[in-house]
Amino acid sequence: MLLFRAEEHIETWCRQWTQPRGATLTIDQAWQLANAWYGNKMEPDWRRGTLEETEALLTRLGLTGPFWNLRA
Amino acid sequence: MSAEFDTSVRLALYREFVRTASPPTTEALAAGMQSSTAEIRAALERLAAGKAIVLQPESREILMANPLCAVPTPFRVRTQEHSFFSSCVWDGLGIIAMLQSDSILDTSCACCGEAMTIDVRRGKIVPARGVIHFAIPAKRWWENIVFT
């Protein structure tokens, strides 16, 4: 996951590296995702989230659609 | 060995990584936990198999104790005490979330190279310009965790 100054910089990068356009997040969305994903990584009871838990997290953050589909 | 032991190894390696801003070696973990290097090595392999950490391909030492990265990258998190590297911008934010400390993530625009920072204070992002791009669909993140 890379940071870009603006949407048009993503377009340029995708062309330069012949990469398909992926999905974009605002910095705030990424911060929320980072908190949910890593906030308890140093806790004794940390465990990797299940498929259902991860789906619920992505949905809660508004990350829905084919790109975020974990099953397809 | 038990899951309890693996948890102890995970906690020890994260605490040491955060304390020193450097990943502990297998030998250092063994010494610190009064275990054999073989026991620690086996625990690290189990943690890697469970996708809790990523090991280097040849040495089998720690490459990523996600979100922390053992090698220099274009993503650096500065806390008041240390600097840490992450493998991507999400993991950089993940370091700040995990440490729960005011920090600055230094990186640059992946397209043009312009320096960019993300500043987190008291658990909130200081408004900043920028957009984050995920190149790989979520289902495939672990196929190549270094390139997502």
Backbone of each chain as ProteinMPNN parsed JSONL, in Angstrom:
{"seq_chain_A": "MLLFRAEEHIETWCRQWTQPRGATLTIDQAWQLANAWYGNKMEPDWRRGTLEETEALLTRLGLTGPFWNLRA", "coords_chain_A": {"N_chain_A": [[0.837, -1.189, 0.0], [0.633, 2.072, -0.968], [1.442, 5.565, -0.637], [0.103, 8.433, -2.152], [0.257, 11.694, -3.651], [-2.028, 12.639, -4.876], [-5.04, 11.661, -6.666], [-4.491, 11.664, -9.436], [-1.822, 11.071, -9.481], [-1.785, 8.427, -8.809], [-2.9, 7.297, -11.085], [-0.884, 7.865, -12.948], [1.237, 6.4, -11.848], [0.235, 3.767, -12.045], [0.171, 3.499, -14.82], [2.896, 3.789, -15.421], [4.019, 1.542, -14.212], [2.635, -0.479, -15.293], [0.428, -1.504, -13.891], [-2.739, -2.671, -12.782], [-5.443, -0.518, -11.846], [-6.096, -0.298, -8.425], [-7.647, -0.188, -5.299], [-8.654, 2.743, -3.486], [-7.978, 4.524, -0.478], [-8.85, 6.928, 1.981], [-6.616, 8.781, 4.086], [-7.598, 8.833, 6.662], [-9.38, 6.627, 6.638], [-7.528, 4.564, 6.294], [-6.139, 4.822, 8.672], [-8.081, 4.092, 10.528], [-8.42, 1.432, 9.734], [-5.847, 0.463, 10.261], [-5.751, 0.751, 13.042], [-7.749, -1.078, 13.833], [-6.665, -3.421, 12.854], [-4.056, -3.697, 13.847], [-3.989, -2.71, 16.421], [-4.031, -4.275, 18.732], [-1.861, -5.937, 18.574], [0.335, -6.428, 20.196], [-0.697, -7.556, 22.397], [-1.402, -10.193, 24.767], [-3.641, -11.762, 24.101], [-3.977, -11.484, 21.402], [-5.021, -12.553, 18.208], [-5.083, -13.857, 14.881], [-7.561, -12.465, 12.83], [-10.693, -14.007, 12.032], [-12.137, -15.102, 8.898], [-14.787, -14.197, 8.78], [-14.77, -12.212, 10.756], [-12.95, -10.423, 9.646], [-14.271, -9.703, 7.31], [-16.457, -8.385, 8.46], [-15.191, -6.24, 9.643], [-14.13, -4.86, 7.383], [-16.502, -4.171, 6.13], [-17.641, -2.526, 8.074], [-15.944, -0.364, 7.888], [-16.66, 0.627, 5.52], [-15.538, -0.524, 3.322], [-16.309, -2.088, 0.771], [-17.45, -4.218, -1.956], [-16.155, -5.727, -5.033], [-13.3, -5.621, -4.894], [-12.72, -5.816, -2.211], [-13.75, -8.189, -1.473], [-13.438, -11.173, 0.21], [-13.888, -13.778, -0.389], [-14.437, -14.472, -3.052]], "CA_chain_A": [[0.0, 0.0, 0.0], [1.498, 3.229, -1.168], [0.823, 6.876, -0.463], [0.245, 9.32, -3.309], [-0.178, 13.065, -3.374], [-3.373, 12.876, -5.399], [-5.559, 10.591, -7.525], [-3.827, 11.621, -10.744], [-0.511, 10.442, -9.319], [-2.041, 6.983, -8.853], [-3.077, 6.957, -12.502], [0.443, 7.901, -13.581], [2.009, 5.265, -11.32], [-0.3, 2.531, -12.63], [0.627, 3.438, -16.212], [4.351, 3.588, -15.444], [4.379, 0.194, -13.752], [1.654, -1.369, -15.924], [-0.366, -2.143, -12.838], [-4.147, -2.286, -12.812], [-5.886, 0.355, -10.764], [-6.647, -1.058, -7.309], [-8.634, 0.568, -4.517], [-8.05, 3.855, -2.756], [-8.498, 4.854, 0.851], [-8.371, 8.176, 2.564], [-5.683, 8.537, 5.192], [-8.41, 8.52, 7.849], [-9.846, 5.23, 6.529], [-6.374, 3.688, 6.538], [-5.838, 4.914, 10.108], [-9.067, 3.237, 11.211], [-8.079, 0.044, 9.412], [-4.618, 0.138, 10.988], [-6.101, 0.577, 14.457], [-8.487, -2.324, 14.016], [-5.832, -4.563, 12.459], [-2.806, -3.821, 14.604], [-4.06, -2.065, 17.724], [-3.785, -5.194, 19.859], [-0.882, -6.962, 18.141], [1.279, -6.726, 21.271], [-1.445, -8.08, 23.545], [-1.329, -11.67, 24.857], [-4.777, -12.46, 23.498], [-4.095, -11.232, 19.96], [-5.042, -13.68, 17.275], [-5.453, -13.431, 13.539], [-9.006, -12.433, 12.693], [-11.294, -14.994, 11.138], [-12.684, -14.547, 7.653], [-16.025, -13.468, 9.087], [-14.412, -10.999, 11.488], [-12.309, -9.492, 8.717], [-15.35, -9.185, 6.461], [-17.244, -7.436, 9.25], [-14.356, -5.042, 9.806], [-14.084, -4.125, 6.121], [-17.839, -3.6, 5.91], [-17.809, -1.414, 9.026], [-15.158, 0.781, 7.425], [-17.166, 1.046, 4.211], [-14.708, -1.112, 2.269], [-17.128, -3.151, 0.186], [-17.307, -4.343, -3.403], [-15.324, -6.857, -5.457], [-11.897, -5.522, -4.467], [-12.615, -6.161, -0.786], [-14.384, -9.495, -1.273], [-12.43, -12.14, 0.657], [-14.291, -15.149, -0.717], [-14.574, -14.737, -4.491]], "C_chain_A": [[0.874, 1.241, 0.0], [0.703, 4.515, -0.992], [1.11, 7.733, -1.7], [-0.266, 10.713, -2.94], [-1.616, 13.295, -3.794], [-3.758, 11.729, -6.331], [-4.798, 10.501, -8.847], [-2.428, 11.016, -10.659], [-0.661, 8.913, -9.303], [-2.167, 6.521, -10.307], [-1.72, 6.884, -13.206], [1.27, 6.69, -13.146], [1.529, 3.95, -11.941], [0.151, 2.379, -14.082], [2.119, 3.109, -16.27], [4.729, 2.144, -15.136], [3.454, -0.876, -14.32], [0.92, -2.22, -14.885], [-1.827, -1.751, -12.994], [-4.473, -1.38, -11.637], [-6.513, -0.51, -9.671], [-7.738, -0.267, -6.614], [-7.913, 1.68, -3.765], [-8.758, 4.066, -1.425], [-8.049, 6.255, 1.2], [-7.404, 7.812, 3.692], [-6.463, 8.189, 6.46], [-8.935, 7.085, 7.815], [-8.703, 4.263, 6.833], [-5.997, 3.686, 8.019], [-6.808, 4.04, 10.914], [-8.767, 1.758, 10.97], [-6.841, -0.408, 10.194], [-4.898, -0.085, 12.47], [-6.787, -0.752, 14.709], [-7.589, -3.538, 13.787], [-4.683, -4.79, 13.43], [-2.88, -3.3, 16.04], [-3.732, -2.976, 18.89], [-2.711, -6.233, 19.548], [0.111, -7.321, 19.242], [0.579, -7.255, 22.518], [-1.377, -9.608, 23.563], [-2.454, -12.371, 24.112], [-4.965, -12.131, 22.017], [-4.202, -12.556, 19.202], [-5.442, -13.13, 15.924], [-6.968, -13.495, 13.402], [-9.506, -13.519, 11.753], [-11.781, -14.289, 9.873], [-13.909, -13.687, 7.937], [-15.712, -12.165, 9.819], [-13.788, -9.957, 10.562], [-13.342, -8.888, 7.775], [-16.15, -8.116, 7.201], [-16.477, -6.126, 9.423], [-14.359, -4.211, 8.523], [-15.422, -3.45, 5.836], [-18.057, -2.387, 6.799], [-17.073, -0.161, 8.566], [-15.595, 1.254, 6.041], [-16.365, 0.488, 3.053], [-15.439, -2.334, 1.715], [-16.942, -3.158, -1.331], [-16.313, -5.441, -3.738], [-13.881, -6.811, -4.94], [-11.71, -6.029, -3.032], [-13.242, -7.501, -0.459], [-13.333, -10.544, -0.935], [-12.741, -13.561, 0.196], [-14.217, -15.451, -2.218], [-13.282, -15.294, -5.092]], "O_chain_A": [[1.736, 1.421, 0.86], [-0.514, 4.555, -1.168], [2.227, 7.744, -2.217], [-1.098, 10.88, -2.048], [-2.343, 14.052, -3.152], [-2.913, 10.93, -6.733], [-4.495, 9.407, -9.324], [-1.909, 10.506, -11.652], [0.24, 8.196, -9.736], [-1.614, 5.494, -10.7], [-1.452, 5.952, -13.965], [1.918, 6.04, -13.966], [2.348, 3.113, -12.321], [0.474, 1.278, -14.528], [2.552, 2.268, -17.058], [5.654, 1.595, -15.736], [3.481, -2.029, -13.89], [0.813, -3.442, -14.988], [-2.12, -0.598, -13.31], [-3.858, -1.466, -10.575], [-7.361, -1.355, -9.955], [-8.644, 0.261, -7.259], [-6.727, 1.575, -3.45], [-9.955, 3.82, -1.278], [-6.992, 6.71, 0.764], [-7.386, 6.681, 4.177], [-6.031, 7.343, 7.243], [-8.938, 6.401, 8.839], [-8.886, 3.271, 7.538], [-5.583, 2.658, 8.554], [-6.412, 3.345, 11.85], [-8.85, 0.939, 11.885], [-6.798, -1.52, 10.72], [-4.348, -1.001, 13.081], [-6.465, -1.466, 15.659], [-7.741, -4.563, 14.452], [-4.374, -5.926, 13.791], [-1.917, -3.442, 16.794], [-3.22, -2.525, 19.915], [-2.658, -7.286, 20.183], [0.676, -8.414, 19.222], [1.199, -7.385, 23.573], [-1.305, -10.243, 22.511], [-2.254, -13.449, 23.552], [-5.999, -12.462, 21.438], [-3.542, -13.54, 19.537], [-6.063, -12.072, 15.829], [-7.589, -14.474, 13.816], [-8.825, -13.898, 10.801], [-11.827, -13.062, 9.796], [-14.049, -12.588, 7.4], [-16.317, -11.131, 9.535], [-14.062, -8.763, 10.679], [-13.292, -7.695, 7.477], [-16.478, -7.072, 6.637], [-17.056, -5.042, 9.356], [-14.566, -2.998, 8.568], [-15.474, -2.314, 5.365], [-18.58, -1.361, 6.362], [-17.516, 0.96, 8.819], [-14.99, 2.155, 5.459], [-16.488, 0.965, 1.924], [-15.206, -3.464, 2.144], [-16.362, -2.239, -1.909], [-15.696, -6.021, -2.844], [-13.311, -7.845, -4.591], [-10.672, -6.596, -2.692], [-13.266, -7.91, 0.702], [-12.423, -10.777, -1.731], [-11.918, -14.457, 0.38], [-13.957, -16.592, -2.6], [-13.227, -15.571, -6.29]]}, "seq_chain_B": "MSAEFDTSVRLALYREFVRTASPPTTEALAAGMQSSTAEIRAALERLAAGKAIVLQPESREILMANPLCAVPTPFRVRTQEHSFFSSCVWDGLGIIAMLQSDSILDTSCACCGEAMTIDVRRGKIVPARGVIHFAIPAKRWWENIVFT", "coords_chain_B": {"N_chain_B": [[5.594, -28.207, 21.614], [3.687, -25.684, 23.368], [0.8, -23.628, 22.572], [0.876, -21.567, 24.294], [3.584, -21.164, 24.737], [4.371, -20.265, 22.213], [2.969, -17.865, 22.146], [4.317, -16.533, 24.184], [6.826, -16.268, 22.998], [6.15, -14.655, 20.827], [5.295, -12.294, 22.168], [7.65, -11.616, 23.5], [9.402, -11.136, 21.381], [8.211, -8.955, 20.086], [8.203, -7.031, 22.131], [10.929, -6.674, 22.553], [11.748, -5.824, 20.045], [10.377, -3.377, 19.892], [11.486, -2.089, 22.103], [14.178, -1.783, 21.45], [14.186, -0.939, 18.859], [14.957, -2.702, 16.947], [15.001, -5.932, 15.458], [14.984, -8.827, 17.536], [17.447, -11.414, 17.477], [17.254, -14.948, 16.755], [18.906, -16.279, 18.52], [19.225, -14.391, 20.569], [16.614, -14.211, 21.498], [16.333, -16.797, 22.472], [18.204, -16.81, 24.545], [17.118, -14.832, 26.173], [14.714, -15.995, 26.887], [15.419, -18.236, 28.115], [15.522, -20.627, 26.671], [16.133, -23.165, 24.167], [17.842, -22.531, 21.058], [16.761, -24.046, 19.041], [14.157, -24.561, 19.935], [13.125, -21.96, 19.944], [13.445, -21.292, 17.245], [11.68, -23.112, 16.081], [9.276, -22.188, 17.153], [9.142, -19.656, 15.967], [8.824, -20.406, 13.319], [6.303, -21.582, 13.462], [4.776, -19.35, 14.196], [5.142, -17.848, 11.897], [3.918, -19.516, 10.035], [1.33, -19.239, 10.903], [0.881, -16.721, 10.068], [1.498, -14.582, 11.712], [3.941, -13.39, 11.811], [6.691, -12.639, 9.542], [9.311, -14.438, 8.101], [12.801, -14.171, 7.155], [13.871, -15.328, 3.948], [16.159, -17.0, 3.736], [17.905, -16.943, 6.052], [16.06, -17.288, 8.049], [15.598, -15.587, 10.086], [13.849, -12.823, 11.693], [11.883, -11.037, 9.432], [9.572, -9.481, 9.116], [7.775, -8.37, 11.818], [4.933, -7.945, 11.798], [3.22, -4.946, 12.383], [5.859, -4.104, 12.122], [8.969, -3.766, 10.428], [11.987, -5.412, 9.618], [13.987, -4.5, 8.004], [15.438, -1.683, 6.241], [13.146, 0.596, 4.699], [11.053, 2.593, 2.46], [9.322, 3.703, 4.302], [9.102, 5.249, 7.234], [8.661, 5.387, 10.69], [8.582, 7.743, 13.173], [8.873, 7.88, 16.571], [8.816, 9.351, 19.873], [11.015, 8.198, 21.024], [12.267, 6.389, 19.231], [13.014, 5.218, 15.844], [11.196, 3.432, 13.415], [10.856, 1.017, 10.796], [8.42, 0.306, 8.273], [6.657, -1.946, 6.08], [4.851, -0.859, 4.355], [2.522, 1.876, 3.78], [0.195, 1.458, 5.222], [1.035, -0.366, 7.201], [2.822, 1.322, 8.448], [1.105, 3.181, 9.642], [-0.04, 1.279, 11.219], [2.007, 0.655, 13.043], [2.047, 2.972, 14.569], [-0.525, 2.841, 15.612], [-0.323, 0.472, 17.091], [1.647, 1.099, 18.988], [0.523, 3.243, 20.194], [1.317, 5.943, 20.44], [2.233, 9.392, 20.073], [3.313, 10.105, 16.876], [5.256, 10.336, 13.832], [4.876, 9.57, 10.472], [7.102, 9.143, 7.944], [7.354, 9.361, 4.491], [7.17, 9.124, 0.928], [5.642, 10.434, -2.047], [4.604, 7.84, -4.065], [4.63, 8.098, -6.728], [5.796, 10.591, -7.694], [7.779, 11.184, -5.904], [7.795, 13.276, -4.101], [8.318, 14.461, -0.825], [6.415, 13.255, 1.924], [4.414, 13.415, 4.867], [2.745, 11.843, 7.595], [1.101, 12.76, 10.378], [0.413, 11.794, 13.619], [-1.412, 12.563, 16.402], [-2.313, 12.288, 19.744], [-3.932, 10.114, 19.146], [-5.228, 10.838, 16.843], [-5.351, 11.648, 13.355], [-3.43, 14.224, 12.023], [-4.774, 16.534, 9.86], [-3.983, 15.901, 6.493], [-2.676, 16.061, 3.165], [-3.245, 13.591, 0.654], [-3.595, 10.25, -0.695], [-4.315, 6.81, -0.358], [-3.253, 3.897, -1.994], [-4.273, 0.656, -2.736], [-2.899, -1.975, -4.332], [-3.363, -4.66, -4.715], [-6.054, -6.935, -4.617], [-8.013, -7.571, -1.64], [-8.334, -10.307, -0.956], [-6.045, -11.476, -1.879], [-3.913, -10.569, -0.419], [-2.044, -11.967, 1.135], [-0.628, -13.475, -0.654], [1.643, -12.309, -1.68], [3.083, -10.665, 0.514], [4.892, -8.639, 0.608], [4.474, -7.08, -1.589], [1.838, -5.282, -1.892]], "CA_chain_B": [[5.492, -26.981, 22.416], [2.301, -25.247, 23.477], [0.439, -22.309, 22.034], [1.315, -20.599, 25.31], [4.997, -20.864, 24.474], [4.429, -19.436, 21.008], [2.526, -16.522, 22.546], [5.419, -15.92, 24.938], [7.862, -15.889, 22.031], [5.633, -13.489, 20.085], [5.328, -11.103, 23.02], [9.048, -11.269, 23.771], [10.063, -10.554, 20.205], [7.655, -7.619, 19.853], [8.663, -6.099, 23.173], [12.341, -6.38, 22.318], [11.795, -5.022, 18.802], [9.932, -2.016, 20.219], [12.406, -1.513, 23.085], [15.483, -1.49, 20.859], [13.984, -0.559, 17.45], [15.686, -3.67, 16.132], [14.441, -7.25, 15.759], [15.892, -9.736, 18.235], [17.828, -12.625, 16.744], [16.789, -16.192, 17.365], [19.777, -16.563, 19.672], [18.912, -13.447, 21.65], [15.334, -14.639, 22.076], [16.577, -18.024, 23.245], [18.885, -16.433, 25.786], [16.185, -14.073, 27.001], [13.614, -16.843, 27.354], [16.032, -19.448, 28.687], [15.123, -21.759, 25.838], [17.141, -23.484, 23.165], [17.604, -21.882, 19.768], [15.882, -24.935, 18.261], [12.775, -24.313, 20.389], [12.716, -20.629, 19.456], [13.33, -21.365, 15.783], [10.431, -23.824, 15.768], [8.157, -21.292, 17.486], [9.088, -18.614, 14.932], [8.252, -21.025, 12.109], [4.847, -21.732, 13.679], [4.181, -18.008, 14.125], [5.133, -17.459, 10.483], [2.879, -20.327, 9.369], [0.057, -18.646, 11.311], [0.861, -15.366, 9.504], [1.688, -13.55, 12.73], [5.203, -12.738, 11.453], [7.28, -13.123, 8.283], [10.736, -14.717, 8.298], [13.65, -14.008, 5.983], [13.809, -16.597, 3.219], [17.308, -17.896, 3.902], [18.394, -17.03, 7.437], [14.888, -17.571, 8.893], [15.451, -14.576, 11.135], [12.617, -12.048, 11.494], [11.82, -10.008, 8.389], [8.495, -8.606, 9.548], [6.889, -8.661, 12.934], [3.965, -6.967, 11.292], [3.558, -4.042, 11.29], [7.262, -3.687, 12.127], [9.791, -4.4, 9.399], [13.358, -5.508, 10.114], [14.954, -3.924, 7.063], [15.057, -0.312, 5.839], [12.14, 0.743, 3.645], [10.693, 4.016, 2.298], [8.287, 4.085, 5.269], [9.747, 5.341, 8.551], [7.835, 5.952, 11.756], [9.364, 8.341, 14.254], [8.224, 8.137, 17.848], [9.703, 10.224, 20.65], [12.226, 7.472, 21.421], [12.898, 5.549, 18.216], [12.48, 5.156, 14.485], [10.892, 2.074, 12.962], [10.468, 0.895, 9.396], [7.3, -0.57, 7.954], [6.748, -2.369, 4.688], [3.923, -0.072, 3.536], [1.958, 3.003, 4.528], [-0.778, 0.901, 6.189], [1.775, -0.881, 8.343], [3.357, 2.479, 9.172], [0.02, 3.611, 10.536], [-0.216, 0.185, 12.173], [3.002, 0.812, 14.115], [1.579, 4.065, 15.438], [-1.7, 2.315, 16.323], [0.12, -0.544, 18.045], [2.416, 1.731, 20.063], [-0.34, 4.246, 20.814], [2.12, 7.103, 20.837], [2.321, 10.439, 19.057], [4.377, 9.708, 15.95], [5.216, 10.873, 12.466], [5.253, 8.636, 9.411], [7.786, 9.795, 6.817], [7.454, 8.583, 3.258], [7.115, 10.048, -0.207], [4.66, 10.049, -3.067], [5.16, 6.722, -4.825], [4.685, 8.48, -8.147], [6.713, 11.685, -8.044], [8.874, 11.26, -4.945], [7.674, 14.404, -3.17], [8.274, 14.022, 0.569], [5.096, 13.352, 2.559], [4.383, 12.944, 6.247], [1.452, 11.709, 8.273], [1.355, 13.069, 11.787], [-0.663, 11.316, 14.487], [-1.294, 13.118, 17.755], [-3.403, 11.91, 20.653], [-4.814, 9.139, 18.502], [-5.929, 11.382, 15.673], [-4.537, 12.077, 12.224], [-3.407, 15.652, 11.702], [-5.201, 16.573, 8.459], [-2.868, 15.952, 5.546], [-3.016, 15.719, 1.8], [-2.749, 12.29, 0.227], [-4.543, 9.155, -0.87], [-3.6, 5.533, -0.27], [-3.659, 2.974, -3.054], [-4.036, -0.782, -2.557], [-2.791, -2.527, -5.687], [-3.759, -6.068, -4.751], [-7.323, -7.174, -3.919], [-7.855, -8.03, -0.26], [-8.239, -11.773, -0.859], [-4.713, -11.94, -2.3], [-2.87, -9.847, 0.294], [-0.978, -12.802, 1.677], [0.13, -14.192, -1.68], [2.939, -11.658, -1.665], [2.832, -9.616, 1.499], [5.828, -7.535, 0.398], [3.925, -6.224, -2.64], [0.385, -5.209, -1.813]], "C_chain_B": [[4.061, -26.434, 22.358], [2.075, -23.912, 22.784], [0.871, -21.218, 23.002], [2.759, -20.18, 25.076], [5.125, -19.951, 23.258], [3.984, -18.005, 21.318], [3.637, -15.802, 23.307], [6.53, -15.464, 24.004], [7.413, -14.654, 21.255], [5.739, -12.219, 20.925], [6.763, -10.657, 23.28], [9.689, -10.598, 22.562], [9.51, -9.164, 19.897], [8.181, -6.618, 20.883], [10.118, -5.7, 22.938], [12.524, -5.515, 21.072], [11.434, -3.574, 19.12], [10.928, -1.337, 21.16], [13.687, -1.022, 22.418], [15.385, -0.938, 19.438], [14.763, -1.477, 16.516], [15.154, -5.067, 16.461], [15.428, -8.123, 16.517], [16.239, -10.925, 17.341], [17.235, -13.844, 17.451], [17.606, -16.49, 18.618], [19.462, -15.653, 20.851], [17.586, -13.813, 22.311], [15.532, -15.865, 22.956], [17.226, -17.688, 24.58], [17.917, -15.733, 26.731], [15.097, -14.936, 27.606], [14.115, -18.135, 27.981], [15.514, -20.707, 27.99], [16.258, -22.068, 24.875], [16.824, -22.735, 21.876], [16.675, -22.748, 18.91], [14.42, -24.718, 18.643], [12.263, -22.97, 19.869], [12.52, -20.659, 17.949], [12.017, -22.045, 15.382], [9.212, -22.942, 16.057], [8.014, -20.202, 16.429], [8.484, -19.173, 13.646], [6.739, -21.198, 12.273], [4.141, -20.376, 13.614], [4.113, -17.518, 12.679], [4.053, -18.235, 9.724], [1.491, -19.784, 9.699], [-0.092, -17.203, 10.868], [0.868, -14.272, 10.574], [2.943, -12.743, 12.43], [5.638, -13.269, 10.086], [8.774, -13.295, 8.524], [11.513, -14.475, 7.006], [13.798, -15.358, 5.281], [14.969, -17.538, 3.489], [17.714, -18.054, 5.365], [17.318, -17.495, 8.407], [14.87, -16.696, 10.15], [14.233, -13.722, 10.785], [12.797, -11.029, 10.363], [10.752, -8.982, 8.749], [7.859, -9.189, 10.801], [5.781, -7.64, 12.718], [3.263, -6.238, 12.441], [5.016, -3.589, 11.232], [8.033, -4.446, 11.055], [11.254, -4.33, 9.837], [14.377, -4.823, 9.217], [14.486, -2.524, 6.639], [14.107, -0.308, 4.64], [11.87, 2.236, 3.44], [9.628, 4.5, 3.282], [8.906, 4.06, 6.664], [8.813, 6.019, 9.538], [8.752, 6.477, 12.851], [8.489, 8.53, 15.482], [9.147, 9.074, 18.624], [11.035, 9.536, 20.94], [12.991, 6.86, 20.253], [12.37, 5.849, 16.831], [12.286, 3.692, 14.117], [10.577, 2.114, 11.473], [9.24, -0.005, 9.29], [7.367, -0.902, 6.471], [5.79, -1.604, 3.774], [3.318, 1.025, 4.412], [0.944, 2.515, 5.564], [-0.042, 0.365, 7.414], [2.419, 0.256, 9.143], [2.324, 3.036, 10.138], [-0.233, 2.543, 11.598], [0.773, 0.25, 13.33], [2.523, 1.87, 15.11], [0.378, 3.594, 16.263], [-1.272, 1.336, 17.411], [0.829, 0.09, 19.243], [1.605, 2.776, 20.82], [0.465, 5.437, 21.325], [2.1, 8.129, 19.715], [3.526, 10.137, 18.17], [4.188, 10.386, 14.614], [5.673, 9.78, 11.504], [5.851, 9.445, 8.268], [7.789, 8.857, 5.629], [7.478, 9.587, 2.109], [6.06, 9.554, -1.168], [5.297, 8.958, -3.93], [5.307, 7.051, -6.298], [5.81, 9.474, -8.413], [7.859, 11.857, -7.048], [8.816, 12.425, -3.989], [7.547, 13.88, -1.736], [6.883, 14.235, 1.152], [5.203, 12.838, 3.987], [2.935, 12.79, 6.697], [1.743, 11.807, 9.762], [0.154, 12.59, 12.609], [-0.421, 11.851, 15.896], [-2.539, 12.781, 18.554], [-4.431, 11.033, 19.949], [-5.548, 9.641, 17.285], [-4.916, 11.813, 14.602], [-4.593, 13.606, 12.119], [-3.735, 15.763, 10.208], [-4.025, 16.77, 7.505], [-3.371, 15.567, 4.163], [-2.509, 14.306, 1.507], [-3.859, 11.274, 0.107], [-3.741, 7.856, -0.937], [-4.164, 4.564, -1.302], [-3.278, 1.542, -2.675], [-4.016, -1.397, -3.95], [-3.388, -3.923, -5.8], [-5.083, -6.253, -4.009], [-7.123, -7.872, -2.576], [-7.643, -9.536, -0.159], [-6.82, -12.272, -1.135], [-3.572, -11.301, -1.51], [-1.724, -10.741, 0.726], [-0.248, -13.624, 0.633], [1.534, -13.624, -1.778], [2.817, -10.444, -0.773], [3.768, -8.426, 1.308], [5.31, -6.582, -0.663], [2.415, -6.259, -2.57], [-0.059, -3.823, -2.26]], "O_chain_B": [[3.325, -26.696, 21.406], [3.01, -23.181, 22.459], [1.188, -20.098, 22.6], [3.112, -19.007, 25.199], [5.89, -18.987, 23.271], [4.563, -17.047, 20.806], [3.87, -14.61, 23.103], [7.11, -14.396, 24.197], [8.191, -13.722, 21.049], [6.218, -11.19, 20.448], [7.056, -9.462, 23.281], [10.422, -9.618, 22.698], [10.265, -8.281, 19.488], [8.554, -5.497, 20.539], [10.49, -4.538, 23.104], [13.344, -4.597, 21.05], [12.11, -2.65, 18.668], [11.186, -0.14, 21.028], [14.218, 0.029, 22.779], [16.391, -0.515, 18.87], [15.175, -1.07, 15.429], [14.882, -5.359, 17.626], [16.608, -8.152, 16.168], [15.415, -11.38, 16.548], [16.78, -13.765, 18.592], [17.064, -16.901, 19.644], [19.438, -16.099, 21.998], [17.45, -13.735, 23.532], [14.969, -15.959, 24.046], [16.838, -18.222, 25.619], [17.896, -16.003, 27.932], [14.61, -14.657, 28.701], [13.33, -19.016, 28.333], [15.13, -21.691, 28.621], [17.229, -21.316, 24.783], [15.679, -22.353, 21.634], [15.884, -22.216, 18.131], [13.545, -24.693, 17.777], [11.124, -22.857, 19.416], [11.542, -20.115, 17.435], [11.333, -21.601, 14.46], [8.239, -22.947, 15.302], [6.899, -19.858, 16.036], [7.72, -18.488, 12.966], [5.983, -20.983, 11.325], [3.051, -20.261, 13.054], [3.153, -16.857, 12.283], [3.36, -17.676, 8.874], [0.581, -19.857, 8.873], [-1.057, -16.531, 11.232], [0.323, -13.186, 10.375], [3.014, -11.557, 12.75], [5.049, -14.205, 9.546], [9.426, -12.412, 9.081], [10.961, -14.562, 5.909], [13.844, -16.402, 5.932], [14.787, -18.755, 3.473], [17.85, -19.174, 5.858], [17.628, -18.035, 9.469], [14.217, -17.022, 11.142], [13.652, -13.876, 9.711], [13.756, -10.258, 10.357], [10.989, -7.775, 8.695], [7.46, -10.353, 10.831], [5.721, -6.607, 13.385], [2.768, -6.877, 13.37], [5.373, -2.774, 10.381], [7.777, -5.624, 10.809], [11.704, -3.311, 10.362], [15.513, -4.591, 9.632], [13.293, -2.221, 6.674], [14.249, -1.095, 3.704], [12.408, 3.061, 4.178], [9.088, 5.594, 3.115], [9.198, 2.995, 7.208], [8.251, 7.079, 9.263], [9.588, 5.748, 13.385], [7.491, 9.249, 15.442], [10.152, 9.538, 18.086], [12.062, 10.199, 21.084], [14.221, 6.812, 20.272], [11.423, 6.616, 16.653], [13.098, 2.833, 14.459], [10.093, 3.121, 10.956], [9.04, -0.928, 10.079], [8.049, -0.224, 5.702], [5.902, -1.691, 2.551], [3.566, 1.091, 5.615], [0.841, 3.082, 6.652], [-0.457, 0.62, 8.545], [2.546, 0.167, 10.364], [2.625, 3.325, 11.297], [-0.594, 2.857, 12.733], [0.423, -0.064, 14.468], [2.589, 1.682, 16.325], [0.27, 3.899, 17.451], [-1.798, 1.368, 18.524], [0.632, -0.337, 20.38], [1.948, 3.152, 21.941], [0.319, 5.874, 22.467], [1.965, 7.776, 18.543], [4.634, 9.937, 18.668], [3.128, 10.929, 14.304], [6.714, 9.152, 11.698], [5.197, 10.318, 7.697], [8.181, 7.695, 5.744], [7.776, 10.764, 2.31], [5.637, 8.399, -1.11], [6.394, 9.136, -4.458], [6.022, 6.365, -7.029], [6.674, 9.231, -9.255], [8.807, 12.595, -7.316], [9.696, 12.563, -3.139], [6.765, 12.968, -1.468], [6.247, 15.261, 0.91], [5.989, 11.935, 4.276], [2.037, 13.502, 6.247], [2.525, 11.037, 10.319], [-0.987, 12.948, 12.316], [0.629, 11.622, 16.497], [-3.665, 12.968, 18.095], [-5.638, 11.19, 20.134], [-6.405, 8.941, 16.746], [-3.81, 12.266, 14.895], [-5.671, 14.2, 12.127], [-3.055, 15.157, 9.38], [-3.197, 17.664, 7.677], [-4.357, 14.845, 4.016], [-1.484, 13.878, 2.038], [-4.92, 11.408, 0.717], [-2.645, 7.809, -1.495], [-5.377, 4.43, -1.461], [-2.129, 1.253, -2.341], [-5.015, -1.342, -4.667], [-3.864, -4.317, -6.865], [-5.224, -5.776, -2.883], [-6.192, -8.658, -2.399], [-6.84, -9.987, 0.658], [-6.437, -13.352, -0.685], [-2.404, -11.457, -1.867], [-0.564, -10.331, 0.69], [0.653, -14.392, 0.971], [2.502, -14.367, -1.94], [2.496, -9.345, -1.224], [3.482, -7.328, 1.786], [5.658, -5.401, -0.655], [1.78, -7.158, -3.122], [-1.256, -3.534, -2.274]]}, "name": "protein", "num_of_chains": 2, "seq": "MLLFRAEEHIETWCRQWTQPRGATLTIDQAWQLANAWYGNKMEPDWRRGTLEETEALLTRLGLTGPFWNLRAMSAEFDTSVRLALYREFVRTASPPTTEALAAGMQSSTAEIRAALERLAAGKAIVLQPESREILMANPLCAVPTPFRVRTQEHSFFSSCVWDGLGIIAMLQSDSILDTSCACCGEAMTIDVRRGKIVPARGVIHFAIPAKRWWENIVFT"}
